[in-house]
């Protein structure tokens, strides 16, 4: 799904996402729109840590998060 940060955040908060793909690229673009926004947790132990696979895309990195596992 490519819906922008607001749409993805709403689906994530509702528990309606099975997978999330994040791409990290070594590009410094400065200020921009926020991506995923979620409720903050008081302690790290309460933060979801889904199963993840990574795939190198040249200098970029794709993170494939399995949200059903968290």
PyMOL Python script that loads the backbone (N, CA, C, O; Angstrom):
from pymol import cmd

cmd.read_pdbstr("""\
ATOM      1  N   UNK A   1       0.847  -1.172   0.000  1.00  0.00           N
ATOM      2  CA  UNK A   1       0.000   0.000   0.000  1.00  0.00           C
ATOM      3  C   UNK A   1       0.886   1.227   0.000  1.00  0.00           C
ATOM      4  O   UNK A   1       1.798   1.314   0.822  1.00  0.00           O
ATOM      5  N   UNK A   2       0.663   2.141  -0.856  1.00  0.00           N
ATOM      6  CA  UNK A   2       1.377   3.410  -0.902  1.00  0.00           C
ATOM      7  C   UNK A   2       0.348   4.488  -0.660  1.00  0.00           C
ATOM      8  O   UNK A   2      -0.322   4.931  -1.593  1.00  0.00           O
ATOM      9  N   UNK A   3       0.213   4.916   0.589  1.00  0.00           N
ATOM     10  CA  UNK A   3      -0.832   5.875   0.900  1.00  0.00           C
ATOM     11  C   UNK A   3      -0.337   7.089   1.652  1.00  0.00           C
ATOM     12  O   UNK A   3      -1.139   7.937   2.045  1.00  0.00           O
ATOM     13  N   UNK A   4       0.956   7.194   1.863  1.00  0.00           N
ATOM     14  CA  UNK A   4       1.468   8.317   2.627  1.00  0.00           C
ATOM     15  C   UNK A   4       1.450   8.026   4.115  1.00  0.00           C
ATOM     16  O   UNK A   4       0.815   7.077   4.575  1.00  0.00           O
ATOM     17  N   UNK A   5       2.159   8.863   4.856  1.00  0.00           N
ATOM     18  CA  UNK A   5       2.332   8.658   6.285  1.00  0.00           C
ATOM     19  C   UNK A   5       1.042   8.640   7.085  1.00  0.00           C
ATOM     20  O   UNK A   5       0.892   7.820   7.992  1.00  0.00           O
ATOM     21  N   UNK A   6       0.111   9.522   6.770  1.00  0.00           N
ATOM     22  CA  UNK A   6      -1.142   9.586   7.539  1.00  0.00           C
ATOM     23  C   UNK A   6      -1.950   8.313   7.343  1.00  0.00           C
ATOM     24  O   UNK A   6      -2.415   7.720   8.316  1.00  0.00           O
ATOM     25  N   UNK A   7      -2.122   7.888   6.100  1.00  0.00           N
ATOM     26  CA  UNK A   7      -2.908   6.684   5.810  1.00  0.00           C
ATOM     27  C   UNK A   7      -2.271   5.447   6.431  1.00  0.00           C
ATOM     28  O   UNK A   7      -2.959   4.651   7.070  1.00  0.00           O
ATOM     29  N   UNK A   8      -0.965   5.279   6.250  1.00  0.00           N
ATOM     30  CA  UNK A   8      -0.272   4.117   6.806  1.00  0.00           C
ATOM     31  C   UNK A   8      -0.354   4.130   8.329  1.00  0.00           C
ATOM     32  O   UNK A   8      -0.548   3.081   8.943  1.00  0.00           O
ATOM     33  N   UNK A   9      -0.210   5.291   8.942  1.00  0.00           N
ATOM     34  CA  UNK A   9      -0.282   5.399  10.400  1.00  0.00           C
ATOM     35  C   UNK A   9      -1.656   5.001  10.918  1.00  0.00           C
ATOM     36  O   UNK A   9      -1.760   4.333  11.947  1.00  0.00           O
ATOM     37  N   UNK A  10      -2.702   5.401  10.222  1.00  0.00           N
ATOM     38  CA  UNK A  10      -4.061   5.043  10.650  1.00  0.00           C
ATOM     39  C   UNK A  10      -4.293   3.534  10.549  1.00  0.00           C
ATOM     40  O   UNK A  10      -4.880   2.935  11.450  1.00  0.00           O
ATOM     41  N   UNK A  11      -3.838   2.923   9.465  1.00  0.00           N
ATOM     42  CA  UNK A  11      -3.976   1.470   9.315  1.00  0.00           C
ATOM     43  C   UNK A  11      -3.149   0.751  10.386  1.00  0.00           C
ATOM     44  O   UNK A  11      -3.609  -0.236  10.961  1.00  0.00           O
ATOM     45  N   UNK A  12      -1.930   1.237  10.660  1.00  0.00           N
ATOM     46  CA  UNK A  12      -1.067   0.635  11.673  1.00  0.00           C
ATOM     47  C   UNK A  12      -1.724   0.701  13.050  1.00  0.00           C
ATOM     48  O   UNK A  12      -1.766  -0.301  13.765  1.00  0.00           O
ATOM     49  N   UNK A  13      -2.236   1.871  13.425  1.00  0.00           N
ATOM     50  CA  UNK A  13      -2.884   2.064  14.719  1.00  0.00           C
ATOM     51  C   UNK A  13      -4.111   1.174  14.869  1.00  0.00           C
ATOM     52  O   UNK A  13      -4.403   0.698  15.966  1.00  0.00           O
ATOM     53  N   UNK A  14      -4.833   0.946  13.771  1.00  0.00           N
ATOM     54  CA  UNK A  14      -6.035   0.110  13.799  1.00  0.00           C
ATOM     55  C   UNK A  14      -5.699  -1.381  13.778  1.00  0.00           C
ATOM     56  O   UNK A  14      -6.598  -2.216  13.877  1.00  0.00           O
ATOM     57  N   UNK A  15      -4.419  -1.724  13.651  1.00  0.00           N
ATOM     58  CA  UNK A  15      -4.034  -3.135  13.574  1.00  0.00           C
ATOM     59  C   UNK A  15      -4.429  -3.773  12.257  1.00  0.00           C
ATOM     60  O   UNK A  15      -4.629  -4.985  12.187  1.00  0.00           O
ATOM     61  N   UNK A  16      -4.544  -2.962  11.207  1.00  0.00           N
ATOM     62  CA  UNK A  16      -5.025  -3.447   9.913  1.00  0.00           C
ATOM     63  C   UNK A  16      -3.903  -3.672   8.901  1.00  0.00           C
ATOM     64  O   UNK A  16      -4.182  -3.840   7.714  1.00  0.00           O
ATOM     65  N   UNK A  17      -2.654  -3.681   9.335  1.00  0.00           N
ATOM     66  CA  UNK A  17      -1.537  -3.958   8.431  1.00  0.00           C
ATOM     67  C   UNK A  17      -0.930  -5.317   8.765  1.00  0.00           C
ATOM     68  O   UNK A  17      -0.686  -5.622   9.932  1.00  0.00           O
ATOM     69  N   UNK A  18      -0.691  -6.123   7.753  1.00  0.00           N
ATOM     70  CA  UNK A  18      -0.001  -7.399   7.932  1.00  0.00           C
ATOM     71  C   UNK A  18       1.501  -7.228   7.754  1.00  0.00           C
ATOM     72  O   UNK A  18       2.293  -7.861   8.453  1.00  0.00           O
ATOM     73  N   UNK A  19       1.888  -6.370   6.816  1.00  0.00           N
ATOM     74  CA  UNK A  19       3.301  -6.170   6.505  1.00  0.00           C
ATOM     75  C   UNK A  19       3.540  -4.681   6.309  1.00  0.00           C
ATOM     76  O   UNK A  19       2.645  -3.929   5.923  1.00  0.00           O
ATOM     77  N   UNK A  20       4.765  -4.283   6.583  1.00  0.00           N
ATOM     78  CA  UNK A  20       5.169  -2.904   6.336  1.00  0.00           C
ATOM     79  C   UNK A  20       6.547  -2.930   5.700  1.00  0.00           C
ATOM     80  O   UNK A  20       7.468  -3.552   6.229  1.00  0.00           O
ATOM     81  N   UNK A  21       6.690  -2.263   4.578  1.00  0.00           N
ATOM     82  CA  UNK A  21       7.985  -2.163   3.909  1.00  0.00           C
ATOM     83  C   UNK A  21       8.547  -0.766   4.142  1.00  0.00           C
ATOM     84  O   UNK A  21       7.905   0.237   3.829  1.00  0.00           O
ATOM     85  N   UNK A  22       9.744  -0.719   4.690  1.00  0.00           N
ATOM     86  CA  UNK A  22      10.449   0.540   4.896  1.00  0.00           C
ATOM     87  C   UNK A  22      11.716   0.502   4.064  1.00  0.00           C
ATOM     88  O   UNK A  22      12.426  -0.504   4.056  1.00  0.00           O
ATOM     89  N   UNK A  23      12.000   1.575   3.374  1.00  0.00           N
ATOM     90  CA  UNK A  23      13.240   1.661   2.617  1.00  0.00           C
ATOM     91  C   UNK A  23      14.070   2.795   3.216  1.00  0.00           C
ATOM     92  O   UNK A  23      13.605   3.928   3.346  1.00  0.00           O
ATOM     93  N   UNK A  24      15.304   2.463   3.575  1.00  0.00           N
ATOM     94  CA  UNK A  24      16.232   3.444   4.114  1.00  0.00           C
ATOM     95  C   UNK A  24      17.296   3.682   3.061  1.00  0.00           C
ATOM     96  O   UNK A  24      17.948   2.752   2.586  1.00  0.00           O
ATOM     97  N   UNK A  25      17.458   4.953   2.705  1.00  0.00           N
ATOM     98  CA  UNK A  25      18.427   5.317   1.672  1.00  0.00           C
ATOM     99  C   UNK A  25      19.404   6.339   2.248  1.00  0.00           C
ATOM    100  O   UNK A  25      19.001   7.206   3.023  1.00  0.00           O
ATOM    101  N   UNK A  26      20.673   6.250   1.881  1.00  0.00           N
ATOM    102  CA  UNK A  26      21.650   7.211   2.379  1.00  0.00           C
ATOM    103  C   UNK A  26      21.554   8.550   1.636  1.00  0.00           C
ATOM    104  O   UNK A  26      22.474   8.960   0.929  1.00  0.00           O
ATOM    105  N   UNK A  27      20.414   9.211   1.822  1.00  0.00           N
ATOM    106  CA  UNK A  27      20.170  10.504   1.179  1.00  0.00           C
ATOM    107  C   UNK A  27      19.699  11.471   2.262  1.00  0.00           C
ATOM    108  O   UNK A  27      18.749  11.172   2.985  1.00  0.00           O
ATOM    109  N   UNK A  28      20.340  12.603   2.379  1.00  0.00           N
ATOM    110  CA  UNK A  28      19.963  13.605   3.375  1.00  0.00           C
ATOM    111  C   UNK A  28      19.079  14.640   2.694  1.00  0.00           C
ATOM    112  O   UNK A  28      19.554  15.446   1.893  1.00  0.00           O
ATOM    113  N   UNK A  29      17.778  14.611   3.020  1.00  0.00           N
ATOM    114  CA  UNK A  29      16.842  15.506   2.334  1.00  0.00           C
ATOM    115  C   UNK A  29      16.346  16.641   3.218  1.00  0.00           C
ATOM    116  O   UNK A  29      15.608  17.509   2.750  1.00  0.00           O
ATOM    117  N   UNK A  30      16.739  16.649   4.481  1.00  0.00           N
ATOM    118  CA  UNK A  30      16.300  17.722   5.371  1.00  0.00           C
ATOM    119  C   UNK A  30      14.885  17.490   5.864  1.00  0.00           C
ATOM    120  O   UNK A  30      14.412  16.355   5.909  1.00  0.00           O
ATOM    121  N   UNK A  31      14.211  18.569   6.233  1.00  0.00           N
ATOM    122  CA  UNK A  31      12.846  18.455   6.740  1.00  0.00           C
ATOM    123  C   UNK A  31      11.921  17.907   5.675  1.00  0.00           C
ATOM    124  O   UNK A  31      12.057  18.210   4.489  1.00  0.00           O
ATOM    125  N   UNK A  32      10.999  17.114   6.110  1.00  0.00           N
ATOM    126  CA  UNK A  32      10.020  16.540   5.201  1.00  0.00           C
ATOM    127  C   UNK A  32       8.814  16.070   5.994  1.00  0.00           C
ATOM    128  O   UNK A  32       8.724  16.299   7.200  1.00  0.00           O
ATOM    129  N   UNK A  33       7.920  15.434   5.333  1.00  0.00           N
ATOM    130  CA  UNK A  33       6.748  14.892   6.015  1.00  0.00           C
ATOM    131  C   UNK A  33       7.150  13.718   6.877  1.00  0.00           C
ATOM    132  O   UNK A  33       8.069  12.967   6.550  1.00  0.00           O
ATOM    133  N   UNK A  34       6.449  13.575   7.978  1.00  0.00           N
ATOM    134  CA  UNK A  34       6.689  12.416   8.831  1.00  0.00           C
ATOM    135  C   UNK A  34       6.171  11.174   8.151  1.00  0.00           C
ATOM    136  O   UNK A  34       5.200  11.220   7.396  1.00  0.00           O
ATOM    137  N   UNK A  35       6.820  10.075   8.423  1.00  0.00           N
ATOM    138  CA  UNK A  35       6.363   8.795   7.905  1.00  0.00           C
ATOM    139  C   UNK A  35       5.360   8.188   8.872  1.00  0.00           C
ATOM    140  O   UNK A  35       4.313   8.776   9.141  1.00  0.00           O
ATOM    141  N   UNK A  36       5.678   7.032   9.384  1.00  0.00           N
ATOM    142  CA  UNK A  36       4.796   6.321  10.309  1.00  0.00           C
ATOM    143  C   UNK A  36       4.740   7.041  11.650  1.00  0.00           C
ATOM    144  O   UNK A  36       5.777   7.348  12.237  1.00  0.00           O
ATOM    145  N   UNK A  37       3.535   7.308  12.132  1.00  0.00           N
ATOM    146  CA  UNK A  37       3.329   7.892  13.450  1.00  0.00           C
ATOM    147  C   UNK A  37       2.531   6.894  14.271  1.00  0.00           C
ATOM    148  O   UNK A  37       1.516   6.368  13.815  1.00  0.00           O
ATOM    149  N   UNK A  38       2.999   6.638  15.490  1.00  0.00           N
ATOM    150  CA  UNK A  38       2.330   5.671  16.361  1.00  0.00           C
ATOM    151  C   UNK A  38       2.379   6.183  17.786  1.00  0.00           C
ATOM    152  O   UNK A  38       3.175   7.062  18.117  1.00  0.00           O
ATOM    153  N   UNK A  39       1.527   5.628  18.620  1.00  0.00           N
ATOM    154  CA  UNK A  39       1.509   5.992  20.022  1.00  0.00           C
ATOM    155  C   UNK A  39       2.833   5.619  20.674  1.00  0.00           C
ATOM    156  O   UNK A  39       3.347   4.518  20.476  1.00  0.00           O
ATOM    157  N   UNK A  40       3.377   6.545  21.451  1.00  0.00           N
ATOM    158  CA  UNK A  40       4.645   6.290  22.142  1.00  0.00           C
ATOM    159  C   UNK A  40       4.423   5.329  23.308  1.00  0.00           C
ATOM    160  O   UNK A  40       3.361   5.323  23.931  1.00  0.00           O
ATOM    161  N   UNK A  41       5.426   4.532  23.586  1.00  0.00           N
ATOM    162  CA  UNK A  41       5.398   3.606  24.725  1.00  0.00           C
ATOM    163  C   UNK A  41       6.316   4.153  25.807  1.00  0.00           C
ATOM    164  O   UNK A  41       7.344   4.762  25.508  1.00  0.00           O
ATOM    165  N   UNK A  42       5.944   3.934  27.068  1.00  0.00           N
ATOM    166  CA  UNK A  42       6.720   4.461  28.190  1.00  0.00           C
ATOM    167  C   UNK A  42       8.076   3.771  28.320  1.00  0.00           C
ATOM    168  O   UNK A  42       9.057   4.405  28.711  1.00  0.00           O
ATOM    169  N   UNK A  43       8.140   2.484  27.997  1.00  0.00           N
ATOM    170  CA  UNK A  43       9.396   1.740  28.108  1.00  0.00           C
ATOM    171  C   UNK A  43       9.621   0.928  26.831  1.00  0.00           C
ATOM    172  O   UNK A  43       8.670   0.500  26.177  1.00  0.00           O
ATOM    173  N   UNK A  44      10.893   0.726  26.490  1.00  0.00           N
ATOM    174  CA  UNK A  44      11.241  -0.002  25.264  1.00  0.00           C
ATOM    175  C   UNK A  44      10.673  -1.414  25.248  1.00  0.00           C
ATOM    176  O   UNK A  44      10.336  -1.927  24.181  1.00  0.00           O
ATOM    177  N   UNK A  45      10.562  -2.049  26.404  1.00  0.00           N
ATOM    178  CA  UNK A  45      10.059  -3.430  26.468  1.00  0.00           C
ATOM    179  C   UNK A  45       8.632  -3.542  25.954  1.00  0.00           C
ATOM    180  O   UNK A  45       8.208  -4.624  25.546  1.00  0.00           O
ATOM    181  N   UNK A  46       7.886  -2.446  25.966  1.00  0.00           N
ATOM    182  CA  UNK A  46       6.500  -2.455  25.496  1.00  0.00           C
ATOM    183  C   UNK A  46       6.371  -2.156  23.992  1.00  0.00           C
ATOM    184  O   UNK A  46       5.278  -2.250  23.434  1.00  0.00           O
ATOM    185  N   UNK A  47       7.466  -1.801  23.348  1.00  0.00           N
ATOM    186  CA  UNK A  47       7.436  -1.463  21.921  1.00  0.00           C
ATOM    187  C   UNK A  47       7.357  -2.736  21.077  1.00  0.00           C
ATOM    188  O   UNK A  47       8.042  -3.716  21.371  1.00  0.00           O
ATOM    189  N   UNK A  48       6.529  -2.727  20.036  1.00  0.00           N
ATOM    190  CA  UNK A  48       6.475  -3.906  19.172  1.00  0.00           C
ATOM    191  C   UNK A  48       7.815  -4.136  18.473  1.00  0.00           C
ATOM    192  O   UNK A  48       8.469  -3.184  18.048  1.00  0.00           O
ATOM    193  N   UNK A  49       8.215  -5.386  18.359  1.00  0.00           N
ATOM    194  CA  UNK A  49       9.437  -5.743  17.632  1.00  0.00           C
ATOM    195  C   UNK A  49       9.082  -6.891  16.690  1.00  0.00           C
ATOM    196  O   UNK A  49       9.292  -8.059  17.017  1.00  0.00           O
ATOM    197  N   UNK A  50       8.538  -6.547  15.508  1.00  0.00           N
ATOM    198  CA  UNK A  50       8.101  -7.591  14.576  1.00  0.00           C
ATOM    199  C   UNK A  50       9.277  -8.338  13.961  1.00  0.00           C
ATOM    200  O   UNK A  50      10.408  -7.852  13.948  1.00  0.00           O
ATOM    201  N   UNK A  51       8.983  -9.530  13.451  1.00  0.00           N
ATOM    202  CA  UNK A  51       9.984 -10.254  12.670  1.00  0.00           C
ATOM    203  C   UNK A  51      10.303  -9.395  11.455  1.00  0.00           C
ATOM    204  O   UNK A  51       9.433  -8.705  10.925  1.00  0.00           O
ATOM    205  N   UNK A  52      11.555  -9.445  11.022  1.00  0.00           N
ATOM    206  CA  UNK A  52      11.975  -8.581   9.917  1.00  0.00           C
ATOM    207  C   UNK A  52      12.928  -9.334   9.000  1.00  0.00           C
ATOM    208  O   UNK A  52      13.735 -10.155   9.435  1.00  0.00           O
ATOM    209  N   UNK A  53      12.804  -9.025   7.722  1.00  0.00           N
ATOM    210  CA  UNK A  53      13.774  -9.479   6.723  1.00  0.00           C
ATOM    211  C   UNK A  53      14.334  -8.218   6.072  1.00  0.00           C
ATOM    212  O   UNK A  53      13.623  -7.223   5.928  1.00  0.00           O
ATOM    213  N   UNK A  54      15.590  -8.257   5.684  1.00  0.00           N
ATOM    214  CA  UNK A  54      16.185  -7.115   5.002  1.00  0.00           C
ATOM    215  C   UNK A  54      16.679  -7.536   3.629  1.00  0.00           C
ATOM    216  O   UNK A  54      17.050  -8.687   3.399  1.00  0.00           O
ATOM    217  N   UNK A  55      16.674  -6.582   2.738  1.00  0.00           N
ATOM    218  CA  UNK A  55      17.133  -6.824   1.376  1.00  0.00           C
ATOM    219  C   UNK A  55      17.887  -5.592   0.901  1.00  0.00           C
ATOM    220  O   UNK A  55      17.351  -4.483   0.910  1.00  0.00           O
ATOM    221  N   UNK A  56      19.132  -5.793   0.487  1.00  0.00           N
ATOM    222  CA  UNK A  56      19.916  -4.685  -0.042  1.00  0.00           C
ATOM    223  C   UNK A  56      19.418  -4.336  -1.438  1.00  0.00           C
ATOM    224  O   UNK A  56      19.237  -5.208  -2.288  1.00  0.00           O
ATOM    225  N   UNK A  57      19.204  -3.058  -1.652  1.00  0.00           N
ATOM    226  CA  UNK A  57      18.792  -2.541  -2.961  1.00  0.00           C
ATOM    227  C   UNK A  57      19.866  -1.558  -3.414  1.00  0.00           C
ATOM    228  O   UNK A  57      19.673  -0.342  -3.377  1.00  0.00           O
ATOM    229  N   UNK A  58      20.998  -2.108  -3.842  1.00  0.00           N
ATOM    230  CA  UNK A  58      22.141  -1.237  -4.110  1.00  0.00           C
ATOM    231  C   UNK A  58      22.565  -0.615  -2.789  1.00  0.00           C
ATOM    232  O   UNK A  58      22.764  -1.339  -1.814  1.00  0.00           O
ATOM    233  N   UNK A  59      22.711   0.710  -2.726  1.00  0.00           N
ATOM    234  CA  UNK A  59      23.090   1.353  -1.463  1.00  0.00           C
ATOM    235  C   UNK A  59      21.917   1.511  -0.491  1.00  0.00           C
ATOM    236  O   UNK A  59      22.126   1.880   0.665  1.00  0.00           O
ATOM    237  N   UNK A  60      20.709   1.242  -0.932  1.00  0.00           N
ATOM    238  CA  UNK A  60      19.515   1.364  -0.088  1.00  0.00           C
ATOM    239  C   UNK A  60      19.236   0.034   0.610  1.00  0.00           C
ATOM    240  O   UNK A  60      19.757  -1.008   0.212  1.00  0.00           O
ATOM    241  N   UNK A  61      18.407   0.083   1.657  1.00  0.00           N
ATOM    242  CA  UNK A  61      18.049  -1.119   2.398  1.00  0.00           C
ATOM    243  C   UNK A  61      16.532  -1.179   2.559  1.00  0.00           C
ATOM    244  O   UNK A  61      15.907  -0.224   3.021  1.00  0.00           O
ATOM    245  N   UNK A  62      15.946  -2.321   2.169  1.00  0.00           N
ATOM    246  CA  UNK A  62      14.515  -2.566   2.358  1.00  0.00           C
ATOM    247  C   UNK A  62      14.347  -3.389   3.621  1.00  0.00           C
ATOM    248  O   UNK A  62      15.004  -4.416   3.799  1.00  0.00           O
ATOM    249  N   UNK A  63      13.456  -2.929   4.504  1.00  0.00           N
ATOM    250  CA  UNK A  63      13.082  -3.658   5.727  1.00  0.00           C
ATOM    251  C   UNK A  63      11.658  -4.143   5.522  1.00  0.00           C
ATOM    252  O   UNK A  63      10.745  -3.339   5.334  1.00  0.00           O
ATOM    253  N   UNK A  64      11.465  -5.465   5.557  1.00  0.00           N
ATOM    254  CA  UNK A  64      10.149  -6.094   5.403  1.00  0.00           C
ATOM    255  C   UNK A  64       9.711  -6.561   6.786  1.00  0.00           C
ATOM    256  O   UNK A  64      10.201  -7.571   7.291  1.00  0.00           O
ATOM    257  N   UNK A  65       8.783  -5.819   7.396  1.00  0.00           N
ATOM    258  CA  UNK A  65       8.319  -6.102   8.755  1.00  0.00           C
ATOM    259  C   UNK A  65       7.046  -6.928   8.714  1.00  0.00           C
ATOM    260  O   UNK A  65       6.080  -6.554   8.050  1.00  0.00           O
ATOM    261  N   UNK A  66       7.043  -8.054   9.425  1.00  0.00           N
ATOM    262  CA  UNK A  66       5.858  -8.903   9.540  1.00  0.00           C
ATOM    263  C   UNK A  66       5.095  -8.466  10.784  1.00  0.00           C
ATOM    264  O   UNK A  66       5.423  -8.889  11.892  1.00  0.00           O
ATOM    265  N   UNK A  67       4.092  -7.632  10.612  1.00  0.00           N
ATOM    266  CA  UNK A  67       3.365  -7.046  11.739  1.00  0.00           C
ATOM    267  C   UNK A  67       2.436  -8.035  12.420  1.00  0.00           C
ATOM    268  O   UNK A  67       1.972  -7.776  13.530  1.00  0.00           O
ATOM    269  N   UNK A  68       2.155  -9.168  11.775  1.00  0.00           N
ATOM    270  CA  UNK A  68       1.322 -10.188  12.416  1.00  0.00           C
ATOM    271  C   UNK A  68       2.070 -10.870  13.544  1.00  0.00           C
ATOM    272  O   UNK A  68       1.446 -11.472  14.418  1.00  0.00           O
ATOM    273  N   UNK A  69       3.397 -10.790  13.547  1.00  0.00           N
ATOM    274  CA  UNK A  69       4.210 -11.490  14.538  1.00  0.00           C
ATOM    275  C   UNK A  69       4.457 -10.664  15.797  1.00  0.00           C
ATOM    276  O   UNK A  69       4.981 -11.186  16.781  1.00  0.00           O
ATOM    277  N   UNK A  70       4.090  -9.395  15.780  1.00  0.00           N
ATOM    278  CA  UNK A  70       4.406  -8.549  16.945  1.00  0.00           C
ATOM    279  C   UNK A  70       3.266  -8.496  17.930  1.00  0.00           C
ATOM    280  O   UNK A  70       3.370  -7.830  18.960  1.00  0.00           O
TER     281      UNK A  70
END
""", "prot")
cmd.dss("prot")
cmd.show_as("cartoon", "prot")
cmd.util.cbc("prot")
cmd.orient("prot")
